[in-house]
Amino acid sequence: MPLSLPRPVYDAHSNASGSFGDLPDWDLTDLYPSPEAAEFTRDMGWLGTACADFASAYEGKLATLDAAAMLKCVQEYEAIDVIAGRIMSYAGLRYYQNTMDSERAKFMADAQDKITNYTTPLVFFSLEFNRLDESHLNGLLEANADLARYRPVFDRMRAMRPYQLSDELEKFLHDQSTVGSAAWNRLFDETMAGLTFDLPFEDEPLNLEATLNLLTDTDRSKREAAARALAACFDKNIKLFARVHNTLAKEKEISDRWRKMPTPQTGRHLSNHVEPEVVEALRNAVVAAYPKLSHRYYALKAKWMGLEELEVWDRNAPLPIDAPKLVNWDTARKTVSDAYAAFSPELAALAEPFFTKGWIDAGVKPGKAPGAFAHPTVTTVHPYVMLNYMGKPRDVMTLAHELGHGVHQVLAAGQGELLSSTPLTLAETASVFGEMLTFRKLLDGAKTKAERKTLLAGKVEDMINTVVRQIAFYDFECKLHAARAEGELTPDDINALWMSVQAESLGPVFNFMDGYETFWAYIPHFVHSPFYVYAYAFGDGLVNALYAAYADGLPGFEEKYFDMLKAGGSKHHKELLAPFGLDASDPKFWDKGLDMIAGFIDELEAMEE
């Protein structure tokens, strides 16, 4: 039961105003009124005392506690988790609003240092708990229903029993964490936020988010210029990015070796509470489907664009029949809210406070972290959503996605801090389902064949990005960590690993420009959350199967869906999916989701006849 110090997880992809309308900013006062607030000082002081008192009261004594005393111990630990999470959520969210602000960076680093020092005395808890005899623990759980409610937390914690080190070593690693992976993560974030890209048609250099956005521009020359600017900048910094990846992969290899973890992926599978064979079945099903999904779709796209080959800057290009359009914020909000309401008025009502209470930070701003995420903070407050909204139709789908996360986090909060966190494999369920609801609403409203084709093609591209691209990313990570175990990797080594998965996943229609081999450098998941990426493919496949059950009129679907979201991390994926007649451990399960994508491509091909 490691203490959680929340970090936003990015999804792949001003007070701003202008052509998009007034874009909302975060109001972080629900966490703390200001960095200097008495409440912040009070909580930080309380945390130091509470951690010391907890260790004094319980270290070396867990085996002597009866059920009532053990429940009290767990609840005290949970209360500490809430305050630590609240502090780091506030510090982290302020930082992500402007990673170039040295005061914010210092505030977050100082908070992290203090909390790491305060919580070091707590390291004993999971280690000592895992040494409890199984029959003794079962007796405690049978004697107290309130304690038994935490069984899923205990099960996940005790899954780490074979891999835990001595108490002294675990405390050392905990203490060292702020100058280990956390420091390299911060170096990566600050470097990325500070990169600028020179475009011949722009008066000023652009940041990463704005440059990536040009890859979806209708003007092919602008897309090419953006791709080449990205490649040039990444190449200038490639030694630094290679150093970050070499160091983090080596640090992980050392930790895994000491813990005797059988594979680099084992830790992620354990934290996701998913069996390795389930992930392997997903990976194999997607790779086997490359020809009928991405290869087939991109060949079709090349035909639409009148090209023999696609360049990398054509991958996310709008279709020639697309009328260029920007979607203002109010329209985006109404589109997503209406789609949620069509499924369930309750779902729309849960999303409403995000728009009205300062729970969304939408605009692109200097120094703001790129990408998008939904951060749950702690169960006693509420989530916050970050976007970099630029008015593209894809940005509307990103809003639908992140709101899905936010609603899921609100619903799961009822489980309490330790049970609310959903394993990553299921954490993408509500987000991808929110996207699907929005897409289906738009598709049903399509008035022309061209509009329907544009919507279908956009959805297929999003699904390929979510499924095919993320599994290719997963394969890249597997190769990277395996290669790093054999020795230091040069930038060219990492580039070669990246390219080894690109042609296989995207297909023979692509030509890969010189410089594309460095595009692994900007993807934050590889740095922040090794092997996270398969969760996207897991979520997409799961939602496709769920949506098919919904479309087929499964009785009580809405109630079952809300029950699943409310469960948070309190149930295994088998338990959560059983009411829908689904089982992710069945290798054929993944084919259902992949067949839905193939069906959309079938419809697009039929439009050509």
C-alpha positions in Angstrom: 0.0 0.0 0.0 2.6 2.6 -1.1 1.6 6.1 -0.2 0.3 7.8 -3.3 1.8 11.1 -4.4 -0.5 11.9 -7.3 0.9 12.7 -10.7 -1.2 13.6 -13.8 -1.1 11.1 -16.5 -1.1 12.5 -20.0 -3.3 11.4 -22.8 -1.7 11.3 -26.2 -2.2 14.0 -28.1 -4.9 31.6 -22.6 -7.1 33.1 -19.4 -7.3 32.3 -23.1 -9.9 33.9 -25.3 -10.3 34.8 -28.9 -11.8 32.7 -31.7 -12.6 29.9 -29.3 -14.5 32.0 -26.9 -13.6 32.4 -23.2 -11.6 29.3 -22.1 -11.8 28.4 -18.5 -8.9 28.4 -16.0 -8.5 26.2 -13.0 -9.7 27.5 -9.6 -7.4 25.6 -7.3 -8.8 27.2 -4.1 -10.8 24.0 -3.4 -7.4 22.5 -2.6 -5.7 25.5 -1.0 -6.4 29.3 -1.2 -2.7 30.0 -2.0 0.8 28.7 -1.5 1.1 30.9 1.6 -2.3 29.9 3.0 -2.5 29.0 6.7 -4.4 25.8 5.6 -1.4 24.6 3.6 1.0 25.3 6.4 -1.3 23.6 8.9 -1.7 20.4 6.7 2.1 20.2 6.1 2.7 20.4 9.8 0.0 17.9 10.6 1.4 15.5 8.1 4.9 15.5 9.7 3.5 14.8 13.1 0.9 12.2 11.9 3.5 10.1 10.1 5.9 10.1 13.1 3.0 9.2 15.4 1.8 6.4 13.1 5.2 4.8 13.0 5.5 5.1 16.8 2.1 3.5 17.3 2.3 0.6 14.9 5.8 -0.2 13.7 6.7 -3.7 14.8 3.2 -4.3 16.2 0.9 -5.1 13.2 1.0 -8.8 14.0 -0.4 -8.1 17.5 -3.4 -6.0 16.4 -6.9 -7.4 16.6 -9.4 -6.6 13.9 -10.7 -3.4 15.4 -7.2 -2.1 16.0 -6.1 -3.1 12.5 -9.1 -1.2 11.0 -8.1 1.9 13.0 -4.5 1.6 11.8 -5.6 1.4 8.1 -8.0 4.3 8.5 -5.2 6.5 10.0 -3.0 5.5 7.1 -5.7 6.5 4.7 -6.1 9.9 6.4 -2.4 10.5 5.9 -2.7 9.5 2.3 -5.5 12.1 1.8 -3.5 15.0 3.2 -0.3 14.0 1.4 -2.2 13.7 -1.9 -4.0 17.0 -1.4 -0.7 18.8 -0.9 1.0 17.2 -3.9 -2.0 17.7 -6.1 -2.0 21.4 -5.4 1.7 21.8 -5.9 1.7 19.6 -9.0 -1.3 21.3 -10.7 0.2 24.8 -10.1 3.4 23.6 -11.6 1.7 22.0 -14.7 0.0 25.4 -15.4 3.4 26.9 -16.0 6.4 24.5 -15.8 8.7 27.4 -16.7 7.9 29.4 -13.6 10.8 28.8 -11.2 8.8 29.7 -8.2 6.2 27.0 -9.0 8.9 24.5 -9.7 10.6 25.2 -6.4 7.3 25.1 -4.5 6.6 21.6 -5.9 10.1 20.3 -5.3 10.1 21.6 -1.8 6.7 20.0 -1.1 7.9 16.7 -2.6 11.1 16.8 -0.5 9.2 17.4 2.8 6.6 14.8 2.1 9.2 12.2 1.1 11.0 12.9 4.4 7.8 12.8 6.4 6.6 9.6 4.9 9.8 7.6 5.1 8.7 6.3 8.6 5.6 4.8 6.9 7.6 2.5 4.6 7.4 -0.2 7.3 3.7 -0.6 6.9 3.4 -2.4 3.6 6.5 -4.5 4.4 5.3 -5.6 7.8 1.7 -6.1 6.6 3.0 -8.4 3.9 4.7 -10.5 6.5 1.4 -11.3 8.3 0.5 -14.9 8.1 -2.3 -15.5 5.6 -4.5 -17.4 8.0 -4.1 -14.7 10.6 -5.0 -12.0 8.1 -8.0 -13.9 6.9 -9.2 -14.3 10.5 -9.0 -10.5 11.0 -11.0 -9.9 7.8 -13.7 -12.4 8.7 -14.0 -10.8 12.2 -14.6 -7.3 10.9 -16.7 -6.4 7.8 -15.4 -2.8 7.7 -11.8 -4.1 7.6 -12.8 -6.7 5.0 -13.9 -3.9 2.7 -10.2 -3.1 2.2 -9.4 -6.7 1.0 -8.7 -5.6 -2.7 -6.1 -3.1 -1.4 -4.5 -5.8 0.7 -4.5 -8.2 -2.2 -2.8 -5.8 -4.5 -0.3 -4.9 -1.8 0.5 -8.6 -1.0 1.0 -9.4 -4.6 4.3 -7.5 -4.1 5.4 -9.8 -1.3 7.7 -11.9 -3.5 9.4 -8.7 -4.7 9.9 -6.6 -1.6 13.3 -5.8 -0.2 14.5 -5.4 3.4 13.0 -2.6 5.5 16.3 -0.7 5.4 16.6 -0.9 1.6 13.0 0.1 1.1 13.5 3.2 3.2 16.6 4.1 1.4 14.8 3.8 -2.0 12.0 5.9 -0.7 14.3 8.6 0.6 16.3 8.6 -2.7 13.2 8.9 -4.9 13.3 12.7 -5.2 16.7 12.6 -6.8 16.0 9.5 -8.8 13.2 9.1 -11.3 11.3 12.1 -10.0 14.2 14.4 -10.8 14.6 13.0 -14.3 10.8 13.3 -14.9 11.1 17.0 -13.9 14.0 17.5 -16.2 12.1 16.0 -19.1 9.0 18.1 -18.4 10.9 21.4 -18.1 12.9 20.7 -21.2 9.8 19.8 -23.3 8.0 22.9 -22.0 10.9 25.1 -23.0 11.4 23.8 -26.5 10.5 26.2 -29.4 10.1 25.3 -33.0 10.9 27.7 -35.9 8.4 27.7 -38.8 8.9 29.7 -42.0 5.4 31.1 -41.9 5.3 32.1 -38.2 6.8 35.4 -36.9 7.7 33.8 -33.6 8.8 30.3 -32.6 6.0 28.0 -31.5 5.9 25.7 -28.5 5.5 21.9 -28.8 1.7 21.9 -28.5 1.1 24.5 -31.2 3.6 22.7 -33.5 2.1 19.3 -33.1 -1.3 20.9 -33.8 0.0 21.9 -37.3 0.3 18.2 -38.1 -3.5 18.3 -38.5 -3.5 21.5 -40.7 -5.3 21.4 -44.1 -2.2 22.9 -45.8 0.2 20.0 -46.6 3.2 22.4 -46.8 2.5 23.5 -43.2 2.2 20.0 -42.0 5.6 19.1 -43.6 7.2 22.2 -42.2 5.9 21.3 -38.7 7.2 17.7 -39.0 10.6 18.9 -40.1 10.8 21.6 -37.4 10.0 18.9 -34.8 12.6 16.6 -36.2 15.3 19.4 -36.2 14.6 20.4 -32.6 14.4 16.8 -31.3 17.7 16.1 -33.1 19.4 19.0 -31.3 18.3 17.7 -28.0 18.5 14.0 -28.7 21.5 13.3 -26.5 19.6 14.7 -23.5 16.5 12.7 -24.2 18.6 9.5 -24.7 20.3 10.2 -21.3 16.9 10.5 -19.6 15.7 7.2 -21.1 19.0 5.4 -20.5 19.0 6.5 -16.9 15.4 5.7 -16.1 15.5 2.3 -17.9 18.7 1.4 -16.0 17.3 2.6 -12.7 14.2 0.4 -13.4 16.4 -2.6 -14.3 18.4 -2.3 -11.1 15.2 -2.1 -9.0 13.6 -5.0 -10.9 16.8 -7.1 -10.5 17.0 -6.5 -6.7 13.3 -7.2 -6.4 13.7 -10.4 -8.6 10.9 -9.3 -10.9 10.8 -11.6 -13.9 10.2 -9.0 -16.5 10.3 -5.2 -16.8 6.6 -5.2 -17.3 5.8 -7.1 -14.1 5.5 -4.1 -11.9 3.0 -2.4 -14.2 0.9 -5.6 -14.5 0.8 -5.9 -10.7 -0.2 -2.3 -10.2 -2.9 -2.7 -12.9 -4.1 -5.9 -11.2 -4.1 -7.6 -14.6 -2.6 -10.9 -15.6 0.4 -10.9 -18.0 -1.3 -13.3 -20.2 -4.3 -11.0 -20.6 -2.0 -8.2 -21.8 -0.1 -10.6 -24.1 -3.4 -11.7 -25.6 -4.4 -8.1 -26.2 -1.0 -7.3 -27.7 -1.0 -10.3 -30.0 -4.6 -9.7 -31.2 -3.8 -6.1 -32.1 -0.5 -6.9 -33.9 -2.3 -9.6 -35.9 -4.9 -7.1 -36.9 -2.5 -4.4 -38.2 -3.1 -5.5 -41.9 -6.9 -5.3 -41.6 -6.9 -2.0 -39.5 -4.1 0.5 -40.0 -2.6 -0.9 -43.2 -5.9 -1.0 -44.9 -7.2 2.4 -43.6 -4.0 4.3 -44.5 -4.0 2.8 -48.0 -7.6 4.1 -48.3 -6.5 7.5 -47.0 -3.7 7.7 -49.5 -6.2 7.1 -52.3 -8.5 9.9 -50.9 -5.6 12.3 -50.9 -4.5 11.3 -54.4 -1.1 10.1 -53.2 1.0 7.0 -54.0 2.6 7.2 -50.6 1.8 8.9 -47.3 4.4 10.9 -45.5 4.4 11.0 -41.7 2.9 14.5 -41.8 -0.2 13.0 -43.6 -1.1 10.5 -40.9 -3.4 12.9 -39.0 -4.2 15.2 -41.9 -7.8 16.1 -42.4 -9.5 14.5 -45.4 -9.7 16.6 -48.7 -13.5 16.7 -48.3 -13.2 18.2 -44.9 -14.2 21.8 -44.7 -11.7 23.5 -42.4 -13.5 24.5 -39.2 -12.7 25.6 -35.7 -15.1 24.7 -32.9 -15.6 27.4 -30.3 -15.6 26.4 -26.6 -19.4 26.8 -26.1 -20.1 24.5 -29.0 -17.6 21.9 -27.7 -19.2 22.1 -24.3 -22.8 21.7 -25.7 -21.7 18.8 -28.0 -20.2 16.8 -25.2 -22.9 17.6 -22.6 -25.7 16.7 -25.0 -24.0 13.4 -25.9 -23.6 12.5 -22.2 -27.2 13.6 -21.5 -28.6 11.4 -24.3 -27.1 8.4 -22.6 -28.0 9.5 -19.1 -29.0 12.9 -17.6 -27.1 11.9 -14.5 -23.9 11.6 -16.5 -24.4 15.1 -17.9 -25.1 16.5 -14.4 -21.9 14.9 -13.1 -19.9 16.6 -15.9 -21.5 20.1 -15.4 -19.4 21.3 -12.4 -16.3 20.9 -14.5 -17.5 23.7 -16.7 -19.0 25.9 -14.1 -16.7 25.6 -11.0 -13.2 26.0 -12.4 -12.3 22.4 -12.7 -11.0 22.7 -16.3 -8.0 24.6 -17.5 -8.4 24.7 -21.3 -6.3 27.3 -23.0 -2.8 27.0 -24.5 -0.4 29.2 -22.5 3.4 29.8 -22.3 5.0 27.2 -20.1 1.9 25.1 -19.7 2.4 21.4 -19.9 1.5 19.9 -23.3 -1.2 17.3 -23.8 -4.3 16.6 -21.7 -5.1 14.8 -18.5 -7.7 14.4 -15.7 -6.2 14.4 -12.3 -8.3 12.9 -9.4 -6.6 14.9 -6.6 -8.1 13.3 -3.5 -11.5 11.8 -2.7 -12.3 14.7 -0.3 -12.0 17.3 -3.1 -12.7 16.7 -6.8 -10.8 16.1 -10.1 -9.3 18.7 -12.3 -9.1 18.4 -16.1 -6.3 20.0 -18.2 -6.6 20.6 -21.9 -4.7 22.5 -24.6 -7.8 23.5 -26.5 -7.2 24.8 -30.1 -10.6 24.4 -31.6 -10.0 21.3 -33.7 -12.7 18.6 -33.9 -10.2 16.3 -32.2 -10.1 18.7 -29.3 -13.8 18.2 -28.8 -13.2 14.4 -28.6 -10.3 15.1 -26.1 -12.8 17.1 -24.0 -15.2 14.1 -24.1 -12.4 11.8 -23.1 -11.1 13.8 -20.2 -14.6 14.5 -18.8 -15.1 10.7 -18.9 -12.1 10.3 -16.6 -13.3 13.2 -14.4 -16.8 11.7 -14.0 -15.3 8.3 -13.3 -13.1 9.8 -10.6 -16.1 11.6 -9.0 -18.1 8.4 -8.9 -15.3 6.3 -7.5 -14.5 8.8 -4.8 -17.2 7.2 -2.7 -14.9 4.2 -2.1 -12.5 6.3 -0.1 -8.9 7.1 -0.8 -7.4 3.7 -0.8 -10.1 1.9 -2.8 -11.1 4.7 -5.3 -8.1 4.4 -7.6 -9.0 2.4 -10.7 -6.2 0.2 -12.2 -5.0 1.8 -15.4 -6.5 -1.0 -17.6 -10.0 0.1 -16.4 -9.2 3.7 -15.9 -9.7 4.4 -19.6 -13.2 2.9 -19.7 -15.3 6.0 -18.9 -13.0 8.2 -21.0 -13.2 6.1 -24.1 -16.9 5.5 -23.5 -17.5 9.3 -23.3 -15.7 9.6 -26.7 -17.9 6.9 -28.2 -21.1 8.6 -26.9 -20.0 11.9 -28.5 -19.0 10.2 -31.7 -22.3 8.3 -32.1 -24.3 11.4 -31.3 -22.4 13.3 -34.1 -22.7 10.4 -36.5 -26.5 10.1 -35.9 -26.8 13.8 -36.7 -24.7 13.6 -40.0 -26.8 15.2 -42.8 -24.7 14.2 -45.8 -22.6 11.3 -47.0 -19.5 13.5 -46.9 -20.2 14.5 -43.3 -20.7 10.8 -42.3 -17.5 9.8 -44.1 -15.5 12.5 -42.4 -16.8 11.5 -39.0 -16.2 7.8 -39.6 -12.7 8.5 -40.9 -11.9 10.7 -37.9 -13.1 8.0 -35.5 -11.1 5.3 -37.2 -8.0 7.5 -37.0 -8.6 8.1 -33.3 -9.1 4.3 -32.7 -5.9 3.5 -34.6 -4.1 6.1 -32.5 -5.6 4.5 -29.4 -5.1 0.9 -30.2 -2.5 0.3 -33.0 -0.2 3.2 -32.1 -0.3 2.4 -28.4 0.5 -1.2 -28.8 3.4 -0.2 -31.1 4.5 2.1 -28.4 4.3 -0.8 -25.9 6.4 -3.0 -28.2 9.0 -0.1 -28.5 9.2 0.1 -24.7 9.6 -3.6 -24.4 12.5 -3.5 -26.9 14.0 -0.4 -25.2 14.1 -2.0 -21.7 15.4 -5.3 -23.1 18.2 -3.6 -25.0 19.1 -1.3 -22.1 19.6 -4.3 -19.9 22.4 -5.3 -22.2 24.2 -1.9 -22.0 24.1 1.8 -22.7 22.0 2.8 -25.7 23.1 5.5 -28.1 20.6 7.9 -29.6 20.9 5.9 -32.9 20.2 2.7 -31.0 16.9 4.1 -29.6 16.0 5.6 -33.0 16.4 2.2 -34.6 14.2 0.5 -32.0 11.6 3.2 -32.7 11.6 2.7 -36.4 11.4 -1.1 -36.0 7.8 -0.8 -34.8 6.7 2.0 -37.2 6.5 0.4 -40.6 5.1 -2.8 -39.0 2.3 -0.9 -37.3 1.5 1.8 -39.9 1.9 -0.2 -43.0 3.7 -0.2 -46.4 2.0 3.0 -47.7 4.1 5.2 -45.5 7.4 6.8 -46.3 9.3 7.9 -43.2 11.2 11.1 -43.6 14.7 11.5 -42.3 14.3 12.8 -38.7 11.2 10.8 -37.9 13.4 8.3 -36.1 13.6 10.8 -33.2 9.9 11.2 -32.5 10.0 8.9 -29.6 11.6 11.7 -27.7 8.5 13.8 -26.9 6.2 11.0 -25.7 5.8 11.6 -21.9 4.4 8.1 -21.0 7.8 6.5 -21.6 9.3 8.8 -19.0 6.5 9.2 -16.4 4.7 5.8 -16.6 6.7 2.9 -18.2 4.4 0.4 -20.0 1.3 2.6 -19.3 0.4 2.8 -23.0 -1.3 -0.6 -23.3 -4.0 0.7 -21.0 -5.3 2.8 -23.9 -5.7 -0.2 -26.2 -7.2 -2.2 -23.3 -9.7 0.6 -22.6 -10.6 1.0 -26.3 -11.2 -2.8 -26.8 -13.2 -2.9 -23.5 -15.4 0.0 -24.5 -16.1 -1.3 -27.9 -17.3 -4.5 -26.4 -19.3 -2.6 -23.7 -20.8 -0.3 -26.4 -21.9 -3.3 -28.4 -23.7 -4.6 -25.3 -25.3 -1.2 -24.9 -26.4 -1.0 -28.6 -27.8 -4.5 -28.4 -30.1 -3.4 -25.6 -28.5 -5.2 -22.6 -31.2 -4.9 -19.8 -30.1 -2.5 -17.1 -27.0 -1.4 -18.9 -27.0 2.2 -17.5 -27.3 1.0 -13.9 -24.6 -1.6 -14.4 -22.3 1.0 -16.1 -22.6 3.4 -13.2 -22.0 0.5 -10.7 -18.8 -0.3 -12.6 -17.6 3.3 -12.4 -18.5 3.6 -8.7 -16.5 0.5 -7.9 -13.2 2.3 -8.5 -10.5 -0.2 -7.5 -12.6 -2.3 -5.3 -13.1 -5.1 -7.8 -11.1 -7.1 -10.3 -11.8 -6.6 -14.0 -13.4 -10.1 -14.1 -16.0 -9.0 -11.4 -16.6 -5.7 -13.1 -17.2 -7.1 -16.6 -19.2 -10.2 -15.5 -22.6 -8.3 -15.4 -22.1 -7.4 -19.0 -21.4 -11.0 -20.1 -17.7 -10.0 -20.9 -14.4 -11.6 -19.9 -11.1 -9.9 -20.8 -9.2 -13.0 -20.1 -10.8 -14.7 -23.1 -8.5 -14.2 -26.0 -11.5 -13.8 -28.4 -12.7 -10.9 -26.3 -10.3 -8.5 -28.0 -11.5 -9.5 -31.4 -14.9 -8.0 -30.7 -13.4 -4.5 -30.2 -11.0 -4.9 -33.2 -13.9 -6.0 -35.4 -15.8 -2.8 -34.6 -12.9 -0.8 -36.0 -12.7 -3.1 -39.0 -16.5 -2.6 -39.5 -16.0 1.2 -39.7 -13.3 0.7 -42.3 -15.7 -1.7 -44.2 -18.2 1.1 -44.3 -15.7 3.6 -45.6 -14.6 1.3 -48.3 -18.2 0.7 -49.3 -18.6 4.4 -49.8 -16.0 4.2 -52.6 -18.1 1.8 -54.6 
